[in-house]
Amino acid sequence: MPQEVHIVPPEMVMKAATIALVTFALWGAASAIKTFKEFRFVGSGTTATNTITVSGEGEIFAVPDLATFSVTVLEEAKEVKDAQTVATKKSNAIVDYLKAQGIEEKDIKTTSYNVNPKYEWIQETCTANRCPPGKQVMDGFEVSQTVEVKVRDTAQAGDLLSGVGKLGVNSVSGLSFTIDQEDKLNADARAKAIADAEGKAKELANQLGVSLVRIVGFNENSGGYPIYMKREALMSADSGYGSAVPAMAPSVPTGENKITSNVTITYEIR
């Protein structure tokens, strides 16, 4: 029995060939795009062998806008409640004074409050034949409270130091001048340091006759240098000031703070 022969029309052959050709072209294009996208990552997981390392430094100077100091009240009494009563009265007077001078409540913080027994060493009188050992006897209680104050108008710091001293405090200490928002200054100093390092890297690469490929290492050390107050601005019972405060407010120049950033950058070269 003779077999039937199906003849495919030429137009269908051309259509199938066109479809196959287009499909192959699309696959090739997609593969090329994928390869192109991945090209910049080639070698990213390998350790660079040819490198240069440079350092850069950036500095920013700024006038401090925040003063901080601490005030301590210390009271002694035979009974805890008596010592607490006097200490609380003085501490409340200090807080009221600070608020009256425009210091916000959020800038007045108790950093410590302690109640401790107070002891006295008793030595009995020695006789010709016997000298009894001494003994420690509780002689009351000691209550102390320390308040930290933030002053956002640094020009006001001297007057506040003098003012709180008149309220019977035992010590005023730890005055320092800082910058309230240092993040932007740190970023500016870092940007200067990176630019400094980049300039050195380009110059070195030019001298060596090589090209910079990419950054393969980065490290930063940063810090600020605060300006401390003059010594005469501190008052404490031990220093001889006690409750007696100088007639004039102490001079407390703020000076400038220096924000620095030191970076080290390693570049791959070729």
Secondary structure, DSSP 8 states (H G I E B T S, - for coil): ---------HHHHHHHHHHHHHHHHHHHHHHHHHHHHHHTTTTTTS--SSEEEEEEEEEEEE---EEEEEEEEEEEESSHHHHHHHHHHHHHHHHHHHHHTT--GGGEEEEEEEEEEEEEEE-----SS-----EEEEEEEEEEEEEEEEESSGGGHHHHHHHHHTTT-SEEEEEEEE-S--HHHHHHHHHHHHHHHHHHHHHHHHHHT--EEEEEEEEEEEEEE--B--GGG-EETTTT-TT---SS--------EEEEEEEEEEEEE-
